[in-house]
């Protein structure tokens, strides 16, 4: 390739990259809503109520983005995706992002050309069984039939766990949470394995939740979080820093109840920058400077979201654990707003 052709190719590539970095936000503003990919129905994380309205932990982060961009938590279209089709939907532009209990892995980040922009829930894979199966440990599951969602990290972790423990199992492949739940409840499989948080949600939605137990073993690391397409740098920054704002708010004691007052200005410069009372951080994202204040006012800080959707006072009943703030022994931590 001669020099002029090479430089021309670089110019085209550069323009394409610039276009990609701005296109998603432009498209979202033009259509007036965010297309957010969520699960088909995982109680506590994303599911519909009797009126068909979506709610849950992941849904709240989508709503926060609606508030940050449009000052409207309802400016979100929820697209229910299975484990099998979620990445295809993202790459094809059917959704702008996934907030779908999706594990950040090397191959998904690099080979599938998606960009993970944070971790909103630190999880690990577990096992749920009927109580009458009579087992107390996953190491007692020799020969069990296991419902397993295809196209997931769960599928690979399951094979590793049984191989490492010298056990055999019979996999029953299923297409998604809804199908897995139905098969498991009907007794088509002895075991349902997926992220422990999702197991808690599924268990709470079963007809007789007390008839099932979640075994103690956690056999993997499952850092769950939002992902966008490669090259969408501006959009990735927006998703990343809206999520960070919700964590930082909890770190600084900013809540849905006091954010309006604190937004007028405080003696703490970190809070002022977070809420847009000082500086121009929002403008750097292509948003208003009070984008974070709007998101916090709409959905609360990270801790508020956790407690109202999946916390110990909900039917899901999850403790904060690894998802406590770093100051409380957990892993949730926001980079500085400065």
ZAPAMAR-294387 format. One record per residue (C-alpha): residue number from 1; residue in one letter; y, z, x. Coordinates in pm, 1 decimal, padded with zeros to 6 digits, always signed. Layout:
% ZAPAMAR-294387
+-----+---+----------+----------+----------+
!   k ! r !       yy !       zz !       xx !
+-----+---+----------+----------+----------+
! NUM ! a !        Y !        Z !        X !
...
+-----+---+----------+----------+----------+
//
This chain:
% ZAPAMAR-294387
+-----+---+----------+----------+----------+
!   k ! r !       yy !       zz !       xx !
+-----+---+----------+----------+----------+
!   1 ! x ! +00000.0 ! +00000.0 ! +00000.0 !
!   2 ! x ! +00342.0 ! -00093.0 ! +00148.5 !
!   3 ! x ! +00623.4 ! +00159.5 ! +00175.4 !
!   4 ! x ! +00828.9 ! +00033.6 ! -00121.2 !
!   5 ! x ! +00527.6 ! +00033.4 ! -00353.6 !
!   6 ! x ! +00428.5 ! +00379.5 ! -00231.9 !
!   7 ! x ! +00780.6 ! +00518.6 ! -00290.1 !
!   8 ! x ! +00787.9 ! +00351.7 ! -00629.6 !
!   9 ! x ! +00458.9 ! +00517.6 ! -00720.7 !
!  10 ! x ! +00596.5 ! +00853.4 ! -00610.6 !
!  11 ! x ! +00905.8 ! +00800.2 ! -00825.2 !
!  12 ! x ! +00697.1 ! +00716.4 ! -01132.0 !
!  13 ! x ! +00473.0 ! +01016.7 ! -01068.4 !
!  14 ! x ! +00774.0 ! +01239.7 ! -01025.6 !
!  15 ! x ! +00934.1 ! +01117.0 ! -01347.6 !
!  16 ! x ! +00605.2 ! +01166.2 ! -01529.2 !
!  17 ! x ! +00584.3 ! +01521.7 ! -01399.3 !
!  18 ! x ! +00940.4 ! +01595.3 ! -01509.6 !
!  19 ! x ! +00868.1 ! +01447.8 ! -01852.0 !
!  20 ! x ! +00551.7 ! +01654.6 ! -01886.0 !
!  21 ! x ! +00728.5 ! +01974.7 ! -01789.4 !
!  22 ! x ! +00983.1 ! +01938.6 ! -02069.2 !
!  23 ! x ! +00786.8 ! +01751.9 ! -02334.9 !
!  24 ! x ! +00601.7 ! +02034.7 ! -02506.3 !
!  25 ! x ! +00912.7 ! +02240.5 ! -02580.3 !
!  26 ! x ! +01092.4 ! +01925.6 ! -02695.6 !
!  27 ! x ! +00801.5 ! +01836.2 ! -02923.3 !
!  28 ! x ! +00786.6 ! +02188.1 ! -03063.3 !
!  29 ! x ! +01158.8 ! +02190.8 ! -03140.5 !
!  30 ! x ! +01137.1 ! +01846.4 ! -03299.4 !
!  31 ! x ! +00850.9 ! +01944.0 ! -03532.0 !
!  32 ! x ! +00994.6 ! +02290.3 ! -03598.1 !
!  33 ! x ! +00678.5 ! +02483.2 ! -03526.7 !
!  34 ! x ! +00426.8 ! +02578.6 ! -03257.3 !
!  35 ! x ! +00067.8 ! +02460.8 ! -03290.1 !
!  36 ! x ! -00130.4 ! +02761.5 ! -03170.8 !
!  37 ! x ! -00505.2 ! +02733.3 ! -03114.4 !
!  38 ! x ! -00694.7 ! +03042.4 ! -03234.7 !
!  39 ! x ! -01053.1 ! +03141.8 ! -03314.2 !
!  40 ! x ! -01233.8 ! +03042.4 ! -03630.5 !
!  41 ! x ! -01234.2 ! +03407.1 ! -03730.1 !
!  42 ! x ! -01267.0 ! +03708.0 ! -03501.8 !
!  43 ! x ! -01157.3 ! +04019.1 ! -03688.7 !
!  44 ! x ! -00882.5 ! +04198.3 ! -03499.5 !
!  45 ! x ! -00792.4 ! +03899.2 ! -03281.9 !
!  46 ! x ! -00747.9 ! +03613.4 ! -03526.6 !
!  47 ! x ! -00874.7 ! +03596.8 ! -03882.1 !
!  48 ! x ! -00746.3 ! +03523.7 ! -04230.3 !
!  49 ! x ! -00686.1 ! +03780.3 ! -04500.1 !
!  50 ! x ! -00771.6 ! +03734.4 ! -04867.5 !
!  51 ! x ! -00457.8 ! +03526.1 ! -04915.3 !
!  52 ! x ! -00538.9 ! +03299.2 ! -04622.5 !
!  53 ! x ! -00274.2 ! +03443.4 ! -04390.9 !
!  54 ! x ! -00363.8 ! +03469.0 ! -04023.6 !
!  55 ! x ! -00339.8 ! +03802.9 ! -03849.2 !
!  56 ! x ! -00465.1 ! +03980.4 ! -03538.7 !
!  57 ! x ! -00393.8 ! +04057.9 ! -03174.5 !
!  58 ! x ! -00374.7 ! +03696.8 ! -03051.7 !
!  59 ! x ! -00184.9 ! +03588.6 ! -03362.8 !
!  60 ! x ! +00089.4 ! +03840.7 ! -03284.0 !
!  61 ! x ! +00153.1 ! +03670.5 ! -02948.6 !
!  62 ! x ! +00184.6 ! +03334.7 ! -03126.5 !
!  63 ! x ! +00428.7 ! +03496.1 ! -03370.4 !
!  64 ! x ! +00626.0 ! +03634.4 ! -03075.9 !
!  65 ! x ! +00666.8 ! +03280.3 ! -02944.2 !
!  66 ! x ! +00792.7 ! +03168.9 ! -03286.3 !
!  67 ! x ! +01051.1 ! +03446.5 ! -03278.4 !
!  68 ! x ! +01153.4 ! +03367.4 ! -02920.2 !
!  69 ! x ! +01205.1 ! +02995.5 ! -02984.0 !
!  70 ! x ! +01306.4 ! +02974.3 ! -03351.1 !
!  71 ! x ! +01386.6 ! +03335.2 ! -03447.6 !
!  72 ! x ! +01109.0 ! +03282.6 ! -03702.1 !
!  73 ! x ! +00760.0 ! +03430.1 ! -03670.9 !
!  74 ! x ! +00639.4 ! +03190.8 ! -03940.2 !
!  75 ! x ! +00725.5 ! +02882.8 ! -03732.7 !
!  76 ! x ! +00363.2 ! +02867.2 ! -03616.7 !
!  77 ! x ! +00075.8 ! +02649.3 ! -03733.1 !
!  78 ! x ! -00261.3 ! +02810.8 ! -03660.0 !
!  79 ! x ! -00534.6 ! +02568.5 ! -03562.8 !
!  80 ! x ! -00881.7 ! +02723.1 ! -03578.4 !
!  81 ! x ! -01099.4 ! +02602.2 ! -03292.8 !
!  82 ! x ! -01457.3 ! +02663.5 ! -03187.7 !
!  83 ! x ! -01560.5 ! +02751.1 ! -02834.4 !
!  84 ! x ! -01690.6 ! +02397.7 ! -02803.6 !
!  85 ! x ! -01379.2 ! +02202.5 ! -02902.5 !
!  86 ! x ! -01091.5 ! +02425.6 ! -02788.9 !
!  87 ! x ! -01024.1 ! +02263.1 ! -02451.2 !
!  88 ! x ! -01056.9 ! +01912.0 ! -02593.2 !
!  89 ! x ! -00802.3 ! +02002.0 ! -02860.3 !
!  90 ! x ! -00564.2 ! +02136.1 ! -02597.4 !
!  91 ! x ! -00593.2 ! +01837.7 ! -02363.5 !
!  92 ! x ! -00554.8 ! +01595.5 ! -02656.7 !
!  93 ! x ! -00231.0 ! +01763.0 ! -02766.2 !
!  94 ! x ! -00367.1 ! +01888.5 ! -03098.4 !
!  95 ! x ! -00240.6 ! +02232.9 ! -03000.8 !
!  96 ! x ! +00039.9 ! +02342.0 ! -02769.6 !
!  97 ! x ! -00156.1 ! +02635.0 ! -02629.8 !
!  98 ! x ! -00467.1 ! +02844.5 ! -02677.0 !
!  99 ! x ! -00440.7 ! +03211.2 ! -02769.2 !
! 100 ! x ! -00811.1 ! +03217.4 ! -02840.4 !
! 101 ! x ! -00995.2 ! +03495.2 ! -02653.6 !
! 102 ! x ! -01034.8 ! +03245.8 ! -02369.0 !
! 103 ! x ! -01157.0 ! +03361.5 ! -02028.5 !
! 104 ! x ! -00962.9 ! +03255.5 ! -01719.0 !
! 105 ! x ! -01208.2 ! +03105.9 ! -01469.6 !
! 106 ! x ! -01181.6 ! +02886.4 ! -01159.8 !
! 107 ! x ! -01335.0 ! +02575.9 ! -01317.5 !
! 108 ! x ! -01133.4 ! +02600.2 ! -01637.6 !
! 109 ! x ! -00813.6 ! +02638.2 ! -01438.5 !
! 110 ! x ! -00889.6 ! +02363.9 ! -01186.2 !
! 111 ! x ! -01149.9 ! +02123.3 ! -01323.2 !
! 112 ! x ! -01042.7 ! +02124.8 ! -01690.6 !
! 113 ! x ! -00679.6 ! +02098.6 ! -01579.2 !
! 114 ! x ! -00549.3 ! +02384.6 ! -01789.0 !
! 115 ! x ! -00297.8 ! +02643.3 ! -01671.9 !
! 116 ! x ! -00362.2 ! +03008.3 ! -01753.3 !
! 117 ! x ! -00032.4 ! +03192.6 ! -01768.5 !
! 118 ! x ! -00135.7 ! +03555.2 ! -01803.4 !
! 119 ! x ! -00395.5 ! +03802.4 ! -01926.4 !
! 120 ! x ! -00331.3 ! +03965.5 ! -02261.2 !
! 121 ! x ! -00669.4 ! +04140.8 ! -02276.8 !
! 122 ! x ! -00902.4 ! +04253.8 ! -01998.0 !
! 123 ! x ! -01254.1 ! +04231.8 ! -02135.2 !
! 124 ! x ! -01620.0 ! +04206.3 ! -02038.8 !
! 125 ! x ! -01935.6 ! +04069.0 ! -02197.6 !
! 126 ! x ! -02151.3 ! +04301.7 ! -02403.5 !
! 127 ! x ! -02451.4 ! +04298.7 ! -02636.7 !
! 128 ! x ! -02487.8 ! +04397.1 ! -03002.2 !
! 129 ! x ! -02820.8 ! +04466.5 ! -03170.7 !
! 130 ! x ! -02946.7 ! +04607.8 ! -03502.0 !
! 131 ! x ! -03016.8 ! +04979.4 ! -03473.1 !
! 132 ! x ! -03367.8 ! +04925.7 ! -03602.1 !
! 133 ! x ! -03448.3 ! +04711.1 ! -03298.0 !
! 134 ! x ! -03489.8 ! +05047.2 ! -03126.4 !
! 135 ! x ! -03325.1 ! +04973.8 ! -02792.4 !
! 136 ! x ! -03054.2 ! +05168.6 ! -02613.1 !
! 137 ! x ! -02990.8 ! +04940.5 ! -02316.3 !
! 138 ! x ! -02955.9 ! +04568.3 ! -02250.7 !
! 139 ! x ! -03225.6 ! +04613.1 ! -01987.1 !
! 140 ! x ! -03474.3 ! +04667.8 ! -02271.7 !
! 141 ! x ! -03423.0 ! +04320.2 ! -02418.5 !
! 142 ! x ! -03722.9 ! +04147.3 ! -02260.8 !
! 143 ! x ! -03826.2 ! +03850.9 ! -02477.3 !
! 144 ! x ! -03538.8 ! +03890.3 ! -02723.0 !
! 145 ! x ! -03387.4 ! +03601.6 ! -02917.3 !
! 146 ! x ! -03017.5 ! +03586.5 ! -02834.8 !
! 147 ! x ! -02742.4 ! +03417.6 ! -03036.1 !
! 148 ! x ! -02517.2 ! +03252.3 ! -02781.1 !
! 149 ! x ! -02207.9 ! +03036.7 ! -02830.1 !
! 150 ! x ! -02233.8 ! +02711.7 ! -02636.7 !
! 151 ! x ! -01956.6 ! +02605.8 ! -02401.2 !
! 152 ! x ! -01864.2 ! +02962.4 ! -02308.0 !
! 153 ! x ! -01874.0 ! +03180.6 ! -01998.0 !
! 154 ! x ! -02099.7 ! +03404.3 ! -02208.0 !
! 155 ! x ! -02378.3 ! +03146.8 ! -02188.0 !
! 156 ! x ! -02376.8 ! +03149.1 ! -01807.7 !
! 157 ! x ! -02338.5 ! +03527.5 ! -01777.8 !
! 158 ! x ! -02636.7 ! +03578.9 ! -02008.0 !
! 159 ! x ! -02860.6 ! +03365.2 ! -01787.2 !
! 160 ! x ! -02740.8 ! +03551.5 ! -01475.7 !
! 161 ! x ! -02802.3 ! +03894.6 ! -01630.2 !
! 162 ! x ! -03157.0 ! +03822.1 ! -01746.2 !
! 163 ! x ! -03247.1 ! +03651.6 ! -01420.0 !
! 164 ! x ! -03108.2 ! +03940.3 ! -01211.9 !
! 165 ! x ! -03313.3 ! +04188.8 ! -01415.8 !
! 166 ! x ! -03636.3 ! +03985.2 ! -01413.2 !
! 167 ! x ! -03639.3 ! +03937.7 ! -01790.0 !
! 168 ! x ! -03694.2 ! +03641.8 ! -02018.6 !
! 169 ! x ! -03513.5 ! +03560.2 ! -02341.9 !
! 170 ! x ! -03504.4 ! +03293.9 ! -02611.1 !
! 171 ! x ! -03154.6 ! +03146.7 ! -02654.3 !
! 172 ! x ! -03038.0 ! +03044.6 ! -03001.1 !
! 173 ! x ! -02735.6 ! +02818.8 ! -02941.0 !
! 174 ! x ! -02457.4 ! +02841.9 ! -03200.9 !
! 175 ! x ! -02133.3 ! +02651.8 ! -03236.5 !
! 176 ! x ! -01890.9 ! +02938.8 ! -03286.5 !
! 177 ! x ! -01824.0 ! +03292.8 ! -03402.8 !
! 178 ! x ! -01871.7 ! +03219.9 ! -03772.5 !
! 179 ! x ! -02214.6 ! +03064.5 ! -03719.2 !
! 180 ! x ! -02318.1 ! +03334.1 ! -03469.6 !
! 181 ! x ! -02224.2 ! +03609.6 ! -03711.6 !
! 182 ! x ! -02420.8 ! +03448.3 ! -03996.3 !
! 183 ! x ! -02734.1 ! +03395.0 ! -03786.2 !
! 184 ! x ! -02718.6 ! +03746.0 ! -03643.3 !
! 185 ! x ! -02670.7 ! +03912.3 ! -03981.1 !
! 186 ! x ! -02957.6 ! +03708.2 ! -04127.6 !
! 187 ! x ! -03187.0 ! +03827.1 ! -03847.5 !
! 188 ! x ! -03232.9 ! +03484.3 ! -03688.2 !
! 189 ! x ! -03162.4 ! +03646.9 ! -03351.6 !
! 190 ! x ! -03223.1 ! +03996.5 ! -03217.1 !
! 191 ! x ! -02906.6 ! +04006.4 ! -03009.7 !
! 192 ! x ! -02553.4 ! +03872.4 ! -03029.8 !
! 193 ! x ! -02370.3 ! +03857.9 ! -02699.6 !
! 194 ! x ! -02004.8 ! +03776.4 ! -02638.2 !
! 195 ! x ! -01693.7 ! +03958.4 ! -02519.5 !
! 196 ! x ! -01716.6 ! +04327.9 ! -02609.0 !
! 197 ! x ! -01385.8 ! +04314.5 ! -02796.0 !
! 198 ! x ! -01512.2 ! +04029.0 ! -03013.9 !
! 199 ! x ! -01836.1 ! +04219.6 ! -03078.1 !
! 200 ! x ! -01628.8 ! +04510.0 ! -03210.7 !
! 201 ! x ! -01447.6 ! +04271.1 ! -03444.6 !
! 202 ! x ! -01768.6 ! +04105.4 ! -03563.7 !
! 203 ! x ! -01938.8 ! +04441.2 ! -03614.8 !
! 204 ! x ! -01649.0 ! +04563.7 ! -03829.8 !
! 205 ! x ! -01679.0 ! +04254.4 ! -04049.7 !
! 206 ! x ! -02054.4 ! +04281.8 ! -04114.5 !
! 207 ! x ! -02177.6 ! +04396.7 ! -04454.6 !
! 208 ! x ! -02332.4 ! +04711.9 ! -04304.0 !
! 209 ! x ! -02151.3 ! +04775.3 ! -03972.4 !
! 210 ! x ! -02318.7 ! +05112.6 ! -03920.6 !
! 211 ! x ! -02655.1 ! +04935.5 ! -03899.2 !
! 212 ! x ! -02560.2 ! +04780.2 ! -03566.0 !
! 213 ! x ! -02477.8 ! +04916.5 ! -03221.5 !
! 214 ! x ! -02302.2 ! +04773.2 ! -02918.9 !
! 215 ! x ! -02507.9 ! +04849.4 ! -02608.6 !
! 216 ! x ! -02337.1 ! +05024.0 ! -02313.5 !
! 217 ! x ! -02373.0 ! +04748.9 ! -02053.1 !
! 218 ! x ! -02072.3 ! +04534.2 ! -01966.4 !
! 219 ! x ! -02205.9 ! +04250.6 ! -01753.8 !
! 220 ! x ! -01902.6 ! +04044.4 ! -01657.5 !
! 221 ! x ! -01529.2 ! +04024.7 ! -01606.9 !
! 222 ! x ! -01357.3 ! +03841.3 ! -01892.0 !
! 223 ! x ! -00980.9 ! +03818.7 ! -01837.0 !
! 224 ! x ! -00857.9 ! +03670.0 ! -02164.8 !
! 225 ! x ! -00523.1 ! +03502.5 ! -02203.1 !
! 226 ! x ! -00313.2 ! +03205.3 ! -02305.1 !
! 227 ! x ! -00358.9 ! +02864.7 ! -02152.2 !
! 228 ! x ! -00156.0 ! +02543.3 ! -02163.5 !
! 229 ! x ! -00196.6 ! +02194.7 ! -02021.6 !
! 230 ! x ! -00143.5 ! +02124.1 ! -01651.8 !
! 231 ! x ! +00203.4 ! +01986.9 ! -01577.3 !
! 232 ! x ! +00368.4 ! +02173.3 ! -01863.1 !
! 233 ! x ! +00566.4 ! +02394.3 ! -01626.6 !
! 234 ! x ! +00858.4 ! +02481.1 ! -01854.8 !
! 235 ! x ! +00628.0 ! +02554.4 ! -02148.0 !
! 236 ! x ! +00397.3 ! +02758.0 ! -01922.3 !
! 237 ! x ! +00696.2 ! +02964.0 ! -01809.9 !
! 238 ! x ! +00799.5 ! +03031.6 ! -02169.1 !
! 239 ! x ! +00452.7 ! +03146.3 ! -02276.8 !
! 240 ! x ! +00416.6 ! +03356.1 ! -01959.5 !
! 241 ! x ! +00752.4 ! +03530.1 ! -01986.8 !
! 242 ! x ! +00733.3 ! +03599.6 ! -02358.7 !
! 243 ! x ! +00402.6 ! +03778.3 ! -02296.5 !
! 244 ! x ! +00547.8 ! +03956.3 ! -01992.0 !
! 245 ! x ! +00845.1 ! +04065.2 ! -02202.7 !
! 246 ! x ! +00615.6 ! +04242.2 ! -02450.1 !
! 247 ! x ! +00446.0 ! +04431.0 ! -02165.6 !
! 248 ! x ! +00776.1 ! +04509.2 ! -01992.0 !
! 249 ! x ! +00911.8 ! +04639.8 ! -02320.9 !
! 250 ! x ! +00634.7 ! +04897.2 ! -02340.2 !
! 251 ! x ! +00694.0 ! +04990.1 ! -01974.8 !
! 252 ! x ! +01060.9 ! +05058.4 ! -02052.1 !
! 253 ! x ! +01008.6 ! +05227.9 ! -02389.7 !
! 254 ! x ! +01162.7 ! +04939.0 ! -02584.1 !
! 255 ! x ! +01011.6 ! +04916.4 ! -02932.1 !
! 256 ! x ! +01059.6 ! +04719.5 ! -03251.9 !
! 257 ! x ! +01248.7 ! +05022.7 ! -03383.8 !
! 258 ! x ! +01502.3 ! +05064.3 ! -03102.6 !
! 259 ! x ! +01538.9 ! +04712.8 ! -02959.9 !
! 260 ! x ! +01844.6 ! +04627.8 ! -03170.1 !
! 261 ! x ! +02035.2 ! +04929.6 ! -03041.0 !
! 262 ! x ! +01922.4 ! +04885.2 ! -02680.7 !
! 263 ! x ! +02020.7 ! +04517.5 ! -02691.5 !
! 264 ! x ! +02384.4 ! +04627.2 ! -02708.7 !
! 265 ! x ! +02353.2 ! +04748.0 ! -02350.0 !
! 266 ! x ! +02214.8 ! +05048.6 ! -02163.6 !
! 267 ! x ! +02255.4 ! +05223.1 ! -01828.7 !
! 268 ! x ! +01929.7 ! +05061.6 ! -01715.3 !
! 269 ! x ! +01990.5 ! +04714.4 ! -01566.8 !
! 270 ! x ! +01621.1 ! +04621.2 ! -01599.6 !
! 271 ! x ! +01634.1 ! +04677.8 ! -01976.6 !
! 272 ! x ! +01962.1 ! +04490.2 ! -01998.6 !
! 273 ! x ! +01818.0 ! +04185.7 ! -01821.2 !
! 274 ! x ! +01501.3 ! +04197.9 ! -02033.3 !
! 275 ! x ! +01696.6 ! +04203.7 ! -02359.0 !
! 276 ! x ! +01967.1 ! +03957.6 ! -02254.7 !
! 277 ! x ! +02256.2 ! +04203.3 ! -02238.9 !
! 278 ! x ! +02304.5 ! +04103.9 ! -01873.6 !
! 279 ! x ! +02230.5 ! +03788.5 ! -01679.6 !
! 280 ! x ! +02104.1 ! +03452.4 ! -01801.3 !
! 281 ! x ! +01725.2 ! +03471.0 ! -01775.6 !
! 282 ! x ! +01670.0 ! +03311.9 ! -02115.9 !
! 283 ! x ! +01882.3 ! +03011.5 ! -02021.4 !
! 284 ! x ! +01654.5 ! +02953.1 ! -01722.3 !
! 285 ! x ! +01370.5 ! +02899.2 ! -01971.0 !
! 286 ! x ! +01575.1 ! +02672.3 ! -02194.7 !
! 287 ! x ! +01603.3 ! +02949.9 ! -02456.5 !
! 288 ! x ! +01872.8 ! +03189.9 ! -02573.8 !
! 289 ! x ! +01923.5 ! +03497.6 ! -02356.7 !
! 290 ! x ! +01806.6 ! +03726.3 ! -02638.0 !
! 291 ! x ! +01470.2 ! +03546.4 ! -02674.7 !
! 292 ! x ! +01277.3 ! +03855.7 ! -02560.5 !
! 293 ! x ! +01473.2 ! +04089.9 ! -02786.6 !
! 294 ! x ! +01388.0 ! +03868.9 ! -03084.1 !
! 295 ! x ! +01018.8 ! +03866.0 ! -02993.5 !
! 296 ! x ! +01005.5 ! +04245.3 ! -02952.6 !
! 297 ! x ! +01194.7 ! +04302.4 ! -03278.6 !
! 298 ! x ! +00951.9 ! +04075.0 ! -03461.2 !
! 299 ! x ! +00613.9 ! +04198.1 ! -03335.7 !
! 300 ! x ! +00677.1 ! +04510.9 ! -03127.3 !
! 301 ! x ! +00591.2 ! +04573.0 ! -02764.1 !
! 302 ! x ! +00242.7 ! +04523.3 ! -02617.7 !
! 303 ! x ! +00132.9 ! +04875.0 ! -02711.6 !
! 304 ! x ! +00254.0 ! +04837.2 ! -03068.5 !
! 305 ! x ! +00064.8 ! +04509.7 ! -03104.4 !
! 306 ! x ! -00252.2 ! +04662.8 ! -02962.6 !
! 307 ! x ! -00246.6 ! +04969.3 ! -03185.6 !
! 308 ! x ! -00179.4 ! +04787.6 ! -03512.5 !
! 309 ! x ! -00439.1 ! +04513.5 ! -03462.9 !
! 310 ! x ! -00733.5 ! +04642.3 ! -03256.8 !
! 311 ! x ! -00651.0 ! +05002.3 ! -03159.4 !
! 312 ! x ! -00848.1 ! +05317.6 ! -03227.6 !
! 313 ! x ! -00688.4 ! +05371.4 ! -03570.5 !
! 314 ! x ! -00805.0 ! +05026.9 ! -03690.7 !
! 315 ! x ! -01153.9 ! +04922.4 ! -03807.0 !
! 316 ! x ! -01198.6 ! +04754.7 ! -03465.4 !
! 317 ! x ! -01145.7 ! +05089.7 ! -03292.1 !
! 318 ! x ! -01085.1 ! +04975.7 ! -02934.4 !
! 319 ! x ! -00942.3 ! +05220.1 ! -02678.1 !
! 320 ! x ! -00672.0 ! +05091.9 ! -02444.3 !
! 321 ! x ! -00902.1 ! +05128.2 ! -02140.3 !
! 322 ! x ! -00820.7 ! +04860.7 ! -01882.0 !
! 323 ! x ! -00547.1 ! +04738.7 ! -02115.7 !
! 324 ! x ! -00339.3 ! +05051.4 ! -02072.9 !
! 325 ! x ! -00021.9 ! +05016.2 ! -01869.3 !
! 326 ! x ! -00059.3 ! +05040.4 ! -01492.4 !
! 327 ! x ! +00127.9 ! +05371.5 ! -01510.5 !
! 328 ! x ! -00145.6 ! +05504.1 ! -01741.1 !
! 329 ! x ! -00442.6 ! +05396.0 ! -01529.7 !
! 330 ! x ! -00479.6 ! +05047.5 ! -01676.4 !
! 331 ! x ! -00413.8 ! +04694.4 ! -01554.3 !
! 332 ! x ! -00132.6 ! +04577.3 ! -01781.2 !
! 333 ! x ! +00168.5 ! +04512.9 ! -01563.4 !
! 334 ! x ! +00471.8 ! +04285.5 ! -01591.3 !
! 335 ! x ! +00645.3 ! +04120.7 ! -01296.2 !
! 336 ! x ! +01014.1 ! +04217.6 ! -01270.3 !
! 337 ! x ! +01277.9 ! +04060.6 ! -01493.7 !
! 338 ! x ! +01538.0 ! +03976.5 ! -01232.4 !
+-----+---+----------+----------+----------+
//
